[in-house]
Amino acid sequence: MADIVSNPETYFEKLVPERDALLRRLESEAEAEEIPIVGPVVGELLFVLARATGAKNILELGTATGYSAIYLGQACQPKDGQVQTFEYDAGMAGRARKNIEQAALSTVVSVREGNALDLLASLAGPFDFVFMDIEKEDYQQALKGLEPLVQPGGLLIADNTGFKDADTFNQAMFSNPAWRSVQLFSYLPMHSGLYDGLCIACRI
């Protein structure tokens, strides 16, 4: 069996994807203001998964300053896709809109203000890609609302499943026959937190 690389954290920190000036600014703001963002590793993962699956109708729960929405918008833009993203905090939603406009994605990404759990009830779907990054204790309830909205073969990505408050969601997903899922516990440079879980699930 081959040996793992020495000092894997240091090794993989050198392989963090490059970002443009806008994303780097959002990273600096997040660090200074303690705004939790997914960081460039998970951001790039979202881009890769959305682009690889040809996602065109994307839903995001939890916008913050628009960091992950920019990755999702860039992924689906060539296919004339659309991203709807929900943000509870009006100030954050305003900042996100400005950042999305600076990324030249205003025609791709729309930001809606309000409680994601309430807004889910207003959606018709279907969605082929969902990214969930709201309060972790709300994940399980959100899953119930998402189940009829995600088309068969659609992807659900849930961030921060290593948090204790995500346990009820993790257990519900693990035993739910409507989904096939995998939980990945990972080292994620510039993510909040550095060691965390990601759930990747396919709607059956």
Residue pairs with C-beta under 8 A, 6 or more apart in sequence:
5 11
8 187
9 187
9 189
12 187
12 189
13 189
16 40
16 41
16 189
16 190
17 40
17 41
17 43
17 44
19 27
19 40
19 43
22 70
22 99
22 102
22 103
23 40
23 43
23 67
23 70
26 37
26 65
26 66
26 67
26 99
27 37
27 39
27 40
27 67
27 190
29 35
29 65
30 36
30 37
30 64
30 65
30 67
30 192
35 64
35 65
36 64
36 192
37 64
37 65
37 67
37 68
37 192
38 46
38 67
38 68
38 133
38 159
38 191
38 192
39 188
39 189
39 190
39 191
39 192
40 189
40 190
41 188
41 189
41 190
41 191
42 68
42 159
42 188
42 191
42 198
43 67
43 68
43 70
43 71
44 71
45 157
45 198
46 68
46 71
46 72
46 75
46 131
46 157
47 71
47 72
47 74
47 75
48 75
49 55
49 129
49 155
49 157
49 200
50 58
50 71
50 72
50 75
50 76
50 129
51 75
51 76
53 128
53 129
53 155
54 79
54 128
55 75
55 76
55 79
55 81
55 128
55 129
55 155
56 76
56 79
56 80
56 81
56 82
56 128
57 81
57 82
57 125
57 126
57 127
57 128
57 129
58 72
58 76
58 81
58 82
58 83
58 84
58 127
58 128
58 129
58 130
58 131
59 83
59 84
59 85
59 123
59 127
59 129
59 130
59 131
59 146
59 149
60 68
60 69
60 72
60 83
60 84
60 85
60 86
60 130
60 131
60 132
60 133
61 85
61 86
61 116
61 130
61 131
61 132
61 133
61 134
61 142
62 85
62 86
62 87
62 116
62 132
62 133
62 134
63 69
63 85
63 86
63 87
63 92
63 93
63 96
63 111
64 87
64 92
64 96
64 133
65 92
65 95
65 96
65 99
66 85
66 95
66 96
66 97
66 99
66 100
66 103
66 109
66 111
67 99
68 131
68 133
69 83
69 85
69 96
69 100
69 105
69 109
69 111
70 99
70 100
70 103
70 105
70 109
72 83
72 85
72 109
72 129
72 131
73 83
73 100
73 103
73 105
73 108
73 109
74 103
74 105
75 81
76 82
76 83
76 108
76 129
77 105
77 108
81 108
82 108
82 109
82 110
83 108
83 109
83 110
84 110
84 112
84 123
85 96
85 109
85 110
85 111
85 112
86 111
86 112
86 113
86 114
86 115
86 116
86 119
86 134
87 93
87 96
87 111
87 112
87 113
88 113
88 114
88 115
88 116
88 134
90 113
93 111
93 112
93 113
96 111
97 106
97 111
100 106
100 109
100 111
112 119
116 134
116 138
116 142
117 138
117 141
117 142
117 145
120 142
120 145
120 146
120 149
121 145
123 149
124 149
125 148
125 149
125 150
125 151
126 149
126 150
126 151
126 154
127 149
127 150
127 151
127 154
128 150
128 151
128 153
128 154
128 155
129 154
129 155
129 157
130 146
130 149
130 150
130 154
130 155
130 156
130 157
131 157
131 159
132 139
132 142
132 146
132 156
132 157
132 158
132 159
133 158
133 159
133 160
134 142
135 165
136 160
136 161
136 163
136 164
136 165
136 166
136 169
137 165
137 168
139 158
139 161
139 165
139 166
139 168
139 169
140 168
140 169
140 172
143 156
143 169
143 172
143 173
143 176
146 156
147 178
147 203
150 156
150 203
151 203
152 203
152 204
153 202
153 203
154 202
154 203
155 200
155 201
155 202
155 203
156 179
156 181
156 199
156 200
156 201
156 202
156 203
157 198
157 199
157 200
157 201
158 166
158 169
158 173
158 198
158 199
158 201
159 196
159 198
160 166
160 192
160 193
160 196
160 197
161 169
161 170
161 183
161 196
161 197
161 198
161 199
162 185
162 193
162 195
162 196
162 197
163 196
163 197
166 197
169 199
170 183
170 197
170 199
173 179
173 181
173 199
173 201
174 181
174 183
177 204
178 203
178 204
179 201
179 202
179 203
179 204
180 201
180 202
180 204
181 199
181 200
181 201
181 202
182 199
182 200
182 201
183 197
183 198
183 199
184 197
184 198
184 199
184 200
185 195
185 196
185 197
186 195
186 196
186 197
186 198
187 194
187 195
188 194
188 195
188 196
